[in-house]
Amino acid sequence: YGPLVWSDGVWKTRSFEARRGVTAVDAFRNGWMMERMMAKFFALSLLALGSACAVLAVQHGDERHARVPGGYFFAFTNGNCTADYATGATSCGDGPRPTIDIVDPRALEVVASVPITEDYGPLVWSDAVYMESCDEAAPQGYVLANERGGRIVIIDAAKAIAGAGTDAVITTLPMGARPVHGYAIPHIDGEGNIGEYWSHSDADGHFDVVKVGQWDDLHRPEVTAHVGIPGHGKLLWDSDLWPYGYATNTKEPFLYEIDLRNYNMTRHIQFTTHGENPDAHCKGTHGIAYSKENKHIFATCSGNTTEGGENGLVEVNPEGDELVLVKKHPEARGGQVYESLDGKWIVDIDKANDEVVFLEANQPGEISSIAHVVAASKDNCALDDQTGCSGMPDKVAFFPLEDGSMNFIFSLTSPNDQTGEDGIGIINSKNLGTQDTLTHVPGGSGSSKYRSIYSGGDHVATIMSYPHEGIMVLNGQDGSLAGTVKTNEATTRVMYVPEQPTGAYCSAD
């Protein structure tokens, strides 16, 4: 793994290895009556049509399921349990236990709940995704959720929706310490079903892998994703990139390549110090995305204020024998980056500077360009801590419209005044270039600088703590407030689960 070397007009790194009796729940789950089959066939036909028209870029790994209407939002609540985010130690005080509250976004109410009893000890939620097994007569749906104390919790989705309570918890699997992010790798186009869940351990700097439907143990523990110093990181995968995935680490100046079939790190690119070259400087990497347009990888990059280095977005070409740094974009300074579902935009969220930067990827092999910078609050008033000024975006949900445009809906974290003013900010892709500030929709505020947001069916939901604990539900078509739903205390994550398994990732190729 050498550091970057200037060659042929670009920065390159040397590779070190060559590349490459029927119960109510049963009836709910297995009710394959003719009308159900026809309804599902119709839904999947629409899904297939939509998939043919839209790229459906990977964000969580369950995007196809989220396009099927009629499902539920799962709100993960911590109750009175907390985690020491430095050590991963969890504890619970007096008061409510953690739950998963199932919310019907049409009725705007909690319709079922999965209580996490004291038998499971202290528990604090992190990321969760929905996945399906594909090796049975009919697909079965599961929710896999990280728990900060070093466990992966497996939930039977049908039982949870049907109101089975604690019986919906299948098992917990031990994993590395301080997990935050988790990713579904359900299917690779041209390869078929993969059915793996990759969970990142921040303390140990590795991924632990679960095979869906095989709940006895981890399928593959400790897939290394650091060189010398473990840290908080994310994973990128896409059918275009198979069999390789890419990972980040906030503690090291690297982008890592991992062979997802063999579970080995194959290459990495090491960025420079500010003193060596400011244009290639990167102290650590965090957010990561891939463009299906120009086939490049994008990673958010932290600077080194001691040395004078700046934050930015590094654009890397993974093709060929070496990972190549194409460009560092200093104008895109945020810590989160995503590819829009339609693949047309790379979206860099800069919470600290109260703005969103939209990059246009351009043609295959071409360097992307900064196309639009949109303020999250009017005249960036959120940076002045002004009362009633909502901004400082955290995360984004994408909602595609029938006219081919895309709604970008951002969870906001300011002014955090406990009134519900924070809300969300929205912009439609057709308005990029003419609208200079996100449209604000109030309705709920979070309690920290992090706010989970998820798109599913006809709605988008984000967590809230004020004026009550719960989730804020939006109409995806226009971002208008559908309503708020009160849940158990300390909502920390939200995700979407279809009413019935979709089979959307179960095709043979």
Disulfide bonds with the S-S distance in Angstrom:
Cys81-Cys92 1.86
Cys134-Cys506 1.96
Cys282-Cys301 2.14
Cys381-Cys389 1.74
